[in-house]
Amino acid sequence: MDRQRFSVLAGVLGALMATTSTAQDRTPIEDFIQNGFPLELAQEALSADLPHLLSGGDTAVYFNFDASEFLPTAVLPRRVPTMALGEHPMPETGGIKVET
């Protein structure tokens, strides 16, 4: 195996091991909802790179809850007036029976 392939393989294995170790140390989301996010986690998320933010650990949970702080977002105004949805009742769909 040449040196370049070995370094790529070592990098992939290192990333997998890092993801596995962070996946084992996850805090349940219910704890974040009840108690909020700790300041240390917010500071870590601000300095983390994208692969770390998408790895699935606590930092990724913070990033996904507060993605608007990291990504530019905008509310687009509606320029077309709203219309009522059409009604097409299909009572025959209520009689469908399926065994599961």
Backbone atoms as SQL, in Angstrom:
CREATE TABLE atoms (id INTEGER PRIMARY KEY, chain TEXT, resi INTEGER, resn TEXT, atom TEXT, x REAL, y REAL, z REAL);
INSERT INTO atoms VALUES
  (1, 'A', 1, 'MET', 'N', 0.847, -1.160, 0.000),
  (2, 'A', 1, 'MET', 'CA', 0.000, 0.000, 0.000),
  (3, 'A', 1, 'MET', 'C', 0.901, 1.233, 0.000),
  (4, 'A', 2, 'ASP', 'N', 0.628, 2.167, -0.917),
  (5, 'A', 2, 'ASP', 'CA', 1.480, 3.344, -0.963),
  (6, 'A', 2, 'ASP', 'C', 1.131, 4.323, 0.170),
  (7, 'A', 3, 'ARG', 'N', 1.998, 5.256, 0.386),
  (8, 'A', 3, 'ARG', 'CA', 1.898, 6.165, 1.534),
  (9, 'A', 3, 'ARG', 'C', 0.642, 7.037, 1.484),
  (10, 'A', 4, 'GLN', 'N', 0.250, 7.498, 0.298),
  (11, 'A', 4, 'GLN', 'CA', -0.917, 8.367, 0.175),
  (12, 'A', 4, 'GLN', 'C', -2.197, 7.614, 0.547),
  (13, 'A', 5, 'ARG', 'N', -2.353, 6.398, 0.067),
  (14, 'A', 5, 'ARG', 'CA', -3.537, 5.607, 0.414),
  (15, 'A', 5, 'ARG', 'C', -3.568, 5.299, 1.906),
  (16, 'A', 6, 'PHE', 'N', -2.399, 5.030, 2.467),
  (17, 'A', 6, 'PHE', 'CA', -2.341, 4.737, 3.896),
  (18, 'A', 6, 'PHE', 'C', -2.776, 5.948, 4.719),
  (19, 'A', 7, 'SER', 'N', -2.340, 7.141, 4.338),
  (20, 'A', 7, 'SER', 'CA', -2.708, 8.338, 5.101),
  (21, 'A', 7, 'SER', 'C', -4.199, 8.634, 4.961),
  (22, 'A', 8, 'VAL', 'N', -4.772, 8.390, 3.788),
  (23, 'A', 8, 'VAL', 'CA', -6.214, 8.570, 3.610),
  (24, 'A', 8, 'VAL', 'C', -6.976, 7.571, 4.476),
  (25, 'A', 9, 'LEU', 'N', -6.545, 6.311, 4.459),
  (26, 'A', 9, 'LEU', 'CA', -7.188, 5.283, 5.270),
  (27, 'A', 9, 'LEU', 'C', -7.072, 5.603, 6.756),
  (28, 'A', 10, 'ALA', 'N', -5.895, 6.057, 7.181),
  (29, 'A', 10, 'ALA', 'CA', -5.702, 6.421, 8.583),
  (30, 'A', 10, 'ALA', 'C', -6.603, 7.591, 8.968),
  (31, 'A', 11, 'GLY', 'N', -6.782, 8.553, 8.079),
  (32, 'A', 11, 'GLY', 'CA', -7.673, 9.684, 8.354),
  (33, 'A', 11, 'GLY', 'C', -9.121, 9.259, 8.487),
  (34, 'A', 12, 'VAL', 'N', -9.555, 8.362, 7.596),
  (35, 'A', 12, 'VAL', 'CA', -10.933, 7.866, 7.658),
  (36, 'A', 12, 'VAL', 'C', -11.153, 7.076, 8.941),
  (37, 'A', 13, 'LEU', 'N', -10.218, 6.218, 9.287),
  (38, 'A', 13, 'LEU', 'CA', -10.358, 5.441, 10.521),
  (39, 'A', 13, 'LEU', 'C', -10.344, 6.345, 11.753),
  (40, 'A', 14, 'GLY', 'N', -9.507, 7.361, 11.742),
  (41, 'A', 14, 'GLY', 'CA', -9.480, 8.310, 12.859),
  (42, 'A', 14, 'GLY', 'C', -10.799, 9.042, 13.007),
  (43, 'A', 15, 'ALA', 'N', -11.395, 9.441, 11.869),
  (44, 'A', 15, 'ALA', 'CA', -12.693, 10.120, 11.921),
  (45, 'A', 15, 'ALA', 'C', -13.773, 9.193, 12.439),
  (46, 'A', 16, 'LEU', 'N', -13.737, 7.935, 12.010),
  (47, 'A', 16, 'LEU', 'CA', -14.724, 6.969, 12.501),
  (48, 'A', 16, 'LEU', 'C', -14.574, 6.725, 13.991),
  (49, 'A', 17, 'MET', 'N', -13.344, 6.626, 14.456),
  (50, 'A', 17, 'MET', 'CA', -13.122, 6.411, 15.881),
  (51, 'A', 17, 'MET', 'C', -13.572, 7.625, 16.687),
  (52, 'A', 18, 'ALA', 'N', -13.334, 8.828, 16.173),
  (53, 'A', 18, 'ALA', 'CA', -13.766, 10.034, 16.879),
  (54, 'A', 18, 'ALA', 'C', -15.281, 10.106, 16.933),
  (55, 'A', 19, 'THR', 'N', -15.944, 9.750, 15.830),
  (56, 'A', 19, 'THR', 'CA', -17.399, 9.749, 15.801),
  (57, 'A', 19, 'THR', 'C', -17.944, 8.722, 16.768),
  (58, 'A', 20, 'THR', 'N', -17.331, 7.549, 16.824),
  (59, 'A', 20, 'THR', 'CA', -17.796, 6.499, 17.722),
  (60, 'A', 20, 'THR', 'C', -17.638, 6.912, 19.171),
  (61, 'A', 21, 'SER', 'N', -16.521, 7.550, 19.512),
  (62, 'A', 21, 'SER', 'CA', -16.311, 7.937, 20.902),
  (63, 'A', 21, 'SER', 'C', -17.268, 9.042, 21.316),
  (64, 'A', 22, 'THR', 'N', -17.579, 9.989, 20.422),
  (65, 'A', 22, 'THR', 'CA', -18.528, 11.029, 20.789),
  (66, 'A', 22, 'THR', 'C', -19.945, 10.486, 20.825),
  (67, 'A', 23, 'ALA', 'N', -20.239, 9.490, 20.015),
  (68, 'A', 23, 'ALA', 'CA', -21.584, 8.930, 20.009),
  (69, 'A', 23, 'ALA', 'C', -21.900, 8.243, 21.329),
  (70, 'A', 24, 'GLN', 'N', -20.894, 7.724, 22.021),
  (71, 'A', 24, 'GLN', 'CA', -21.131, 7.034, 23.282),
  (72, 'A', 24, 'GLN', 'C', -21.347, 8.016, 24.425),
  (73, 'A', 25, 'ASP', 'N', -20.902, 9.255, 24.285),
  (74, 'A', 25, 'ASP', 'CA', -20.983, 10.230, 25.359),
  (75, 'A', 25, 'ASP', 'C', -22.102, 11.237, 25.130),
  (76, 'A', 26, 'ARG', 'N', -23.174, 10.849, 24.485),
  (77, 'A', 26, 'ARG', 'CA', -24.255, 11.778, 24.175),
  (78, 'A', 26, 'ARG', 'C', -25.127, 12.044, 25.396),
  (79, 'A', 27, 'THR', 'N', -25.579, 13.284, 25.497),
  (80, 'A', 27, 'THR', 'CA', -26.543, 13.664, 26.514),
  (81, 'A', 27, 'THR', 'C', -27.933, 13.519, 25.910),
  (82, 'A', 28, 'PRO', 'N', -28.892, 12.950, 26.627),
  (83, 'A', 28, 'PRO', 'CA', -30.248, 12.846, 26.063),
  (84, 'A', 28, 'PRO', 'C', -30.817, 14.233, 25.743),
  (85, 'A', 29, 'ILE', 'N', -31.522, 14.340, 24.643),
  (86, 'A', 29, 'ILE', 'CA', -32.076, 15.626, 24.206),
  (87, 'A', 29, 'ILE', 'C', -33.040, 16.177, 25.248),
  (88, 'A', 30, 'GLU', 'N', -33.741, 15.289, 25.965),
  (89, 'A', 30, 'GLU', 'CA', -34.673, 15.744, 26.996),
  (90, 'A', 30, 'GLU', 'C', -33.966, 16.600, 28.048),
  (91, 'A', 31, 'ASP', 'N', -32.715, 16.263, 28.360),
  (92, 'A', 31, 'ASP', 'CA', -31.954, 17.055, 29.331),
  (93, 'A', 31, 'ASP', 'C', -31.712, 18.474, 28.818),
  (94, 'A', 32, 'PHE', 'N', -31.415, 18.599, 27.526),
  (95, 'A', 32, 'PHE', 'CA', -31.202, 19.919, 26.960),
  (96, 'A', 32, 'PHE', 'C', -32.495, 20.729, 26.953),
  (97, 'A', 33, 'ILE', 'N', -33.608, 20.064, 26.662),
  (98, 'A', 33, 'ILE', 'CA', -34.891, 20.764, 26.607),
  (99, 'A', 33, 'ILE', 'C', -35.275, 21.268, 28.000),
  (100, 'A', 34, 'GLN', 'N', -35.060, 20.458, 29.018),
  (101, 'A', 34, 'GLN', 'CA', -35.429, 20.848, 30.377),
  (102, 'A', 34, 'GLN', 'C', -34.449, 21.846, 30.979),
  (103, 'A', 35, 'ASN', 'N', -33.162, 21.640, 30.773),
  (104, 'A', 35, 'ASN', 'CA', -32.145, 22.434, 31.462),
  (105, 'A', 35, 'ASN', 'C', -31.450, 23.469, 30.586),
  (106, 'A', 36, 'GLY', 'N', -31.660, 23.427, 29.288),
  (107, 'A', 36, 'GLY', 'CA', -30.964, 24.330, 28.384),
  (108, 'A', 36, 'GLY', 'C', -29.556, 23.817, 28.066),
  (109, 'A', 37, 'PHE', 'N', -28.862, 24.540, 27.198),
  (110, 'A', 37, 'PHE', 'CA', -27.515, 24.158, 26.800),
  (111, 'A', 37, 'PHE', 'C', -26.491, 24.846, 27.699),
  (112, 'A', 38, 'PRO', 'N', -25.460, 24.118, 28.130),
  (113, 'A', 38, 'PRO', 'CA', -24.421, 24.763, 28.939),
  (114, 'A', 38, 'PRO', 'C', -23.571, 25.710, 28.088),
  (115, 'A', 39, 'LEU', 'N', -23.014, 26.716, 28.728),
  (116, 'A', 39, 'LEU', 'CA', -22.199, 27.718, 28.034),
  (117, 'A', 39, 'LEU', 'C', -20.994, 27.083, 27.351),
  (118, 'A', 40, 'GLU', 'N', -20.385, 26.089, 27.990),
  (119, 'A', 40, 'GLU', 'CA', -19.209, 25.433, 27.404),
  (120, 'A', 40, 'GLU', 'C', -19.545, 24.788, 26.066),
  (121, 'A', 41, 'LEU', 'N', -20.740, 24.210, 25.964),
  (122, 'A', 41, 'LEU', 'CA', -21.153, 23.558, 24.718),
  (123, 'A', 41, 'LEU', 'C', -21.346, 24.592, 23.617),
  (124, 'A', 42, 'ALA', 'N', -21.919, 25.732, 23.953),
  (125, 'A', 42, 'ALA', 'CA', -22.091, 26.795, 22.966),
  (126, 'A', 42, 'ALA', 'C', -20.737, 27.307, 22.480),
  (127, 'A', 43, 'GLN', 'N', -19.797, 27.474, 23.390),
  (128, 'A', 43, 'GLN', 'CA', -18.462, 27.940, 23.005),
  (129, 'A', 43, 'GLN', 'C', -17.748, 26.911, 22.141),
  (130, 'A', 44, 'GLU', 'N', -17.919, 25.635, 22.464),
  (131, 'A', 44, 'GLU', 'CA', -17.305, 24.572, 21.658),
  (132, 'A', 44, 'GLU', 'C', -17.894, 24.554, 20.259),
  (133, 'A', 45, 'ALA', 'N', -19.196, 24.753, 20.148),
  (134, 'A', 45, 'ALA', 'CA', -19.847, 24.734, 18.839),
  (135, 'A', 45, 'ALA', 'C', -19.383, 25.900, 17.972),
  (136, 'A', 46, 'LEU', 'N', -19.134, 27.044, 18.574),
  (137, 'A', 46, 'LEU', 'CA', -18.686, 28.199, 17.799),
  (138, 'A', 46, 'LEU', 'C', -17.297, 28.010, 17.220),
  (139, 'A', 47, 'SER', 'N', -16.475, 27.193, 17.872),
  (140, 'A', 47, 'SER', 'CA', -15.117, 26.997, 17.375),
  (141, 'A', 47, 'SER', 'C', -14.937, 25.671, 16.634),
  (142, 'A', 48, 'ALA', 'N', -16.001, 24.883, 16.498),
  (143, 'A', 48, 'ALA', 'CA', -15.901, 23.562, 15.866),
  (144, 'A', 48, 'ALA', 'C', -15.945, 23.677, 14.345),
  (145, 'A', 49, 'ASP', 'N', -15.334, 22.701, 13.666),
  (146, 'A', 49, 'ASP', 'CA', -15.405, 22.654, 12.215),
  (147, 'A', 49, 'ASP', 'C', -16.651, 21.857, 11.807),
  (148, 'A', 50, 'LEU', 'N', -16.996, 21.915, 10.532),
  (149, 'A', 50, 'LEU', 'CA', -18.235, 21.307, 10.047),
  (150, 'A', 50, 'LEU', 'C', -18.308, 19.799, 10.290),
  (151, 'A', 51, 'PRO', 'N', -17.255, 19.001, 10.038),
  (152, 'A', 51, 'PRO', 'CA', -17.370, 17.569, 10.323),
  (153, 'A', 51, 'PRO', 'C', -17.690, 17.282, 11.792),
  (154, 'A', 52, 'HIS', 'N', -17.136, 18.087, 12.694),
  (155, 'A', 52, 'HIS', 'CA', -17.440, 17.891, 14.116),
  (156, 'A', 52, 'HIS', 'C', -18.892, 18.250, 14.412),
  (157, 'A', 53, 'LEU', 'N', -19.409, 19.294, 13.752),
  (158, 'A', 53, 'LEU', 'CA', -20.793, 19.705, 13.970),
  (159, 'A', 53, 'LEU', 'C', -21.785, 18.688, 13.423),
  (160, 'A', 54, 'LEU', 'N', -21.355, 17.878, 12.485),
  (161, 'A', 54, 'LEU', 'CA', -22.248, 16.874, 11.896),
  (162, 'A', 54, 'LEU', 'C', -21.972, 15.468, 12.408),
  (163, 'A', 55, 'SER', 'N', -21.137, 15.335, 13.433),
  (164, 'A', 55, 'SER', 'CA', -20.733, 14.007, 13.903),
  (165, 'A', 55, 'SER', 'C', -21.764, 13.313, 14.761),
  (166, 'A', 56, 'GLY', 'N', -22.751, 14.029, 15.268),
  (167, 'A', 56, 'GLY', 'CA', -23.804, 13.393, 16.040),
  (168, 'A', 56, 'GLY', 'C', -23.647, 13.494, 17.540),
  (169, 'A', 57, 'GLY', 'N', -22.703, 14.246, 18.042),
  (170, 'A', 57, 'GLY', 'CA', -22.521, 14.390, 19.480),
  (171, 'A', 57, 'GLY', 'C', -23.327, 15.556, 20.031),
  (172, 'A', 58, 'ASP', 'N', -23.007, 15.961, 21.252),
  (173, 'A', 58, 'ASP', 'CA', -23.719, 17.064, 21.889),
  (174, 'A', 58, 'ASP', 'C', -23.553, 18.367, 21.125),
  (175, 'A', 59, 'THR', 'N', -22.366, 18.579, 20.555),
  (176, 'A', 59, 'THR', 'CA', -22.134, 19.799, 19.777),
  (177, 'A', 59, 'THR', 'C', -23.039, 19.826, 18.556),
  (178, 'A', 60, 'ALA', 'N', -23.253, 18.670, 17.940),
  (179, 'A', 60, 'ALA', 'CA', -24.142, 18.602, 16.783),
  (180, 'A', 60, 'ALA', 'C', -25.584, 18.899, 17.181),
  (181, 'A', 61, 'VAL', 'N', -25.990, 18.467, 18.364),
  (182, 'A', 61, 'VAL', 'CA', -27.350, 18.773, 18.836),
  (183, 'A', 61, 'VAL', 'C', -27.500, 20.279, 19.007),
  (184, 'A', 62, 'TYR', 'N', -26.514, 20.930, 19.630),
  (185, 'A', 62, 'TYR', 'CA', -26.565, 22.381, 19.793),
  (186, 'A', 62, 'TYR', 'C', -26.617, 23.068, 18.432),
  (187, 'A', 63, 'PHE', 'N', -25.782, 22.619, 17.511),
  (188, 'A', 63, 'PHE', 'CA', -25.745, 23.212, 16.170),
  (189, 'A', 63, 'PHE', 'C', -27.104, 23.083, 15.490),
  (190, 'A', 64, 'ASN', 'N', -27.728, 21.925, 15.576),
  (191, 'A', 64, 'ASN', 'CA', -29.006, 21.723, 14.901),
  (192, 'A', 64, 'ASN', 'C', -30.150, 22.477, 15.569),
  (193, 'A', 65, 'PHE', 'N', -30.092, 22.662, 16.881),
  (194, 'A', 65, 'PHE', 'CA', -31.117, 23.453, 17.550),
  (195, 'A', 65, 'PHE', 'C', -30.974, 24.934, 17.215),
  (196, 'A', 66, 'ASP', 'N', -29.750, 25.402, 17.088),
  (197, 'A', 66, 'ASP', 'CA', -29.495, 26.822, 16.889),
  (198, 'A', 66, 'ASP', 'C', -28.808, 27.086, 15.556),
  (199, 'A', 67, 'ALA', 'N', -29.232, 26.402, 14.517),
  (200, 'A', 67, 'ALA', 'CA', -28.574, 26.525, 13.212),
  (201, 'A', 67, 'ALA', 'C', -28.670, 27.938, 12.659),
  (202, 'A', 68, 'SER', 'N', -29.706, 28.690, 13.031),
  (203, 'A', 68, 'SER', 'CA', -29.845, 30.047, 12.507),
  (204, 'A', 68, 'SER', 'C', -28.725, 30.961, 13.000),
  (205, 'A', 69, 'GLU', 'N', -28.068, 30.607, 14.105),
  (206, 'A', 69, 'GLU', 'CA', -26.940, 31.404, 14.578),
  (207, 'A', 69, 'GLU', 'C', -25.687, 31.152, 13.741),
  (208, 'A', 70, 'PHE', 'N', -25.625, 30.002, 13.087),
  (209, 'A', 70, 'PHE', 'CA', -24.445, 29.622, 12.321),
  (210, 'A', 70, 'PHE', 'C', -24.622, 29.875, 10.828),
  (211, 'A', 71, 'LEU', 'N', -25.833, 29.704, 10.329),
  (212, 'A', 71, 'LEU', 'CA', -26.088, 29.798, 8.898),
  (213, 'A', 71, 'LEU', 'C', -26.895, 31.051, 8.596),
  (214, 'A', 72, 'PRO', 'N', -26.602, 31.726, 7.506),
  (215, 'A', 72, 'PRO', 'CA', -27.411, 32.892, 7.154),
  (216, 'A', 72, 'PRO', 'C', -28.814, 32.450, 6.748),
  (217, 'A', 73, 'THR', 'N', -29.799, 33.012, 7.396),
  (218, 'A', 73, 'THR', 'CA', -31.185, 32.650, 7.108),
  (219, 'A', 73, 'THR', 'C', -31.973, 33.912, 6.800),
  (220, 'A', 74, 'ALA', 'N', -33.086, 33.747, 6.134),
  (221, 'A', 74, 'ALA', 'CA', -33.936, 34.882, 5.811),
  (222, 'A', 74, 'ALA', 'C', -35.374, 34.400, 5.731),
  (223, 'A', 75, 'VAL', 'N', -36.284, 35.298, 6.018),
  (224, 'A', 75, 'VAL', 'CA', -37.699, 35.022, 5.842),
  (225, 'A', 75, 'VAL', 'C', -38.109, 35.678, 4.539),
  (226, 'A', 76, 'LEU', 'N', -38.602, 34.873, 3.625),
  (227, 'A', 76, 'LEU', 'CA', -39.001, 35.411, 2.330),
  (228, 'A', 76, 'LEU', 'C', -40.466, 35.838, 2.393),
  (229, 'A', 77, 'PRO', 'N', -40.755, 37.080, 2.017),
  (230, 'A', 77, 'PRO', 'CA', -42.149, 37.523, 2.058),
  (231, 'A', 77, 'PRO', 'C', -42.973, 36.837, 0.963),
  (232, 'A', 78, 'ARG', 'N', -44.236, 36.618, 1.269),
  (233, 'A', 78, 'ARG', 'CA', -45.138, 36.017, 0.284),
  (234, 'A', 78, 'ARG', 'C', -45.647, 37.135, -0.612),
  (235, 'A', 79, 'ARG', 'N', -45.419, 37.015, -1.900),
  (236, 'A', 79, 'ARG', 'CA', -45.801, 38.067, -2.836),
  (237, 'A', 79, 'ARG', 'C', -47.079, 37.729, -3.602),
  (238, 'A', 80, 'VAL', 'N', -47.589, 36.529, -3.440),
  (239, 'A', 80, 'VAL', 'CA', -48.798, 36.107, -4.131),
  (240, 'A', 80, 'VAL', 'C', -49.891, 35.956, -3.081),
  (241, 'A', 81, 'PRO', 'N', -51.086, 36.447, -3.334),
  (242, 'A', 81, 'PRO', 'CA', -52.145, 36.279, -2.337),
  (243, 'A', 81, 'PRO', 'C', -52.473, 34.800, -2.133),
  (244, 'A', 82, 'THR', 'N', -52.893, 34.478, -0.923),
  (245, 'A', 82, 'THR', 'CA', -53.224, 33.091, -0.616),
  (246, 'A', 82, 'THR', 'C', -54.558, 32.715, -1.254),
  (247, 'A', 83, 'MET', 'N', -54.719, 31.429, -1.551),
  (248, 'A', 83, 'MET', 'CA', -55.952, 30.926, -2.141),
  (249, 'A', 83, 'MET', 'C', -56.454, 29.772, -1.275),
  (250, 'A', 84, 'ALA', 'N', -57.743, 29.614, -1.253),
  (251, 'A', 84, 'ALA', 'CA', -58.328, 28.500, -0.515),
  (252, 'A', 84, 'ALA', 'C', -58.038, 27.203, -1.265),
  (253, 'A', 85, 'LEU', 'N', -57.800, 26.123, -0.503),
  (254, 'A', 85, 'LEU', 'CA', -57.588, 24.822, -1.120),
  (255, 'A', 85, 'LEU', 'C', -58.913, 24.261, -1.605),
  (256, 'A', 86, 'GLY', 'N', -58.871, 23.542, -2.699),
  (257, 'A', 86, 'GLY', 'CA', -60.079, 22.920, -3.216),
  (258, 'A', 86, 'GLY', 'C', -60.507, 21.736, -2.366),
  (259, 'A', 87, 'GLU', 'N', -61.787, 21.432, -2.387),
  (260, 'A', 87, 'GLU', 'CA', -62.294, 20.287, -1.636),
  (261, 'A', 87, 'GLU', 'C', -62.670, 19.182, -2.605),
  (262, 'A', 88, 'HIS', 'N', -62.149, 17.998, -2.360),
  (263, 'A', 88, 'HIS', 'CA', -62.466, 16.821, -3.166),
  (264, 'A', 88, 'HIS', 'C', -62.644, 15.641, -2.227),
  (265, 'A', 89, 'PRO', 'N', -63.773, 15.591, -1.514),
  (266, 'A', 89, 'PRO', 'CA', -63.953, 14.478, -0.570),
  (267, 'A', 89, 'PRO', 'C', -63.966, 13.133, -1.292),
  (268, 'A', 90, 'MET', 'N', -63.347, 12.149, -0.687),
  (269, 'A', 90, 'MET', 'CA', -63.304, 10.796, -1.234),
  (270, 'A', 90, 'MET', 'C', -63.704, 9.828, -0.119),
  (271, 'A', 91, 'PRO', 'N', -64.992, 9.665, 0.138),
  (272, 'A', 91, 'PRO', 'CA', -65.423, 8.806, 1.246),
  (273, 'A', 91, 'PRO', 'C', -65.009, 7.346, 1.065),
  (274, 'A', 92, 'GLU', 'N', -64.712, 6.934, -0.149),
  (275, 'A', 92, 'GLU', 'CA', -64.314, 5.544, -0.361),
  (276, 'A', 92, 'GLU', 'C', -62.975, 5.215, 0.289),
  (277, 'A', 93, 'THR', 'N', -62.135, 6.217, 0.520),
  (278, 'A', 93, 'THR', 'CA', -60.851, 5.948, 1.172),
  (279, 'A', 93, 'THR', 'C', -61.044, 5.590, 2.641),
  (280, 'A', 94, 'GLY', 'N', -62.145, 6.009, 3.254),
  (281, 'A', 94, 'GLY', 'CA', -62.417, 5.670, 4.645),
  (282, 'A', 94, 'GLY', 'C', -62.788, 4.210, 4.835),
  (283, 'A', 95, 'GLY', 'N', -63.170, 3.549, 3.755),
  (284, 'A', 95, 'GLY', 'CA', -63.566, 2.138, 3.871),
  (285, 'A', 95, 'GLY', 'C', -62.434, 1.156, 3.610),
  (286, 'A', 96, 'ILE', 'N', -61.209, 1.634, 3.423),
  (287, 'A', 96, 'ILE', 'CA', -60.070, 0.743, 3.151),
  (288, 'A', 96, 'ILE', 'C', -59.654, 0.048, 4.429),
  (289, 'A', 97, 'LYS', 'N', -59.535, -1.269, 4.373),
  (290, 'A', 97, 'LYS', 'CA', -59.066, -2.056, 5.506),
  (291, 'A', 97, 'LYS', 'C', -57.827, -2.826, 5.070),
  (292, 'A', 98, 'VAL', 'N', -56.828, -2.823, 5.934),
  (293, 'A', 98, 'VAL', 'CA', -55.562, -3.456, 5.631),
  (294, 'A', 98, 'VAL', 'C', -55.120, -4.267, 6.827),
  (295, 'A', 99, 'GLU', 'N', -54.622, -5.467, 6.573),
  (296, 'A', 99, 'GLU', 'CA', -54.043, -6.285, 7.648),
  (297, 'A', 99, 'GLU', 'C', -52.556, -5.942, 7.775),
  (298, 'A', 100, 'THR', 'N', -52.114, -5.761, 9.011),
  (299, 'A', 100, 'THR', 'CA', -50.695, -5.458, 9.214),
  (300, 'A', 100, 'THR', 'C', -50.035, -6.556, 10.007);
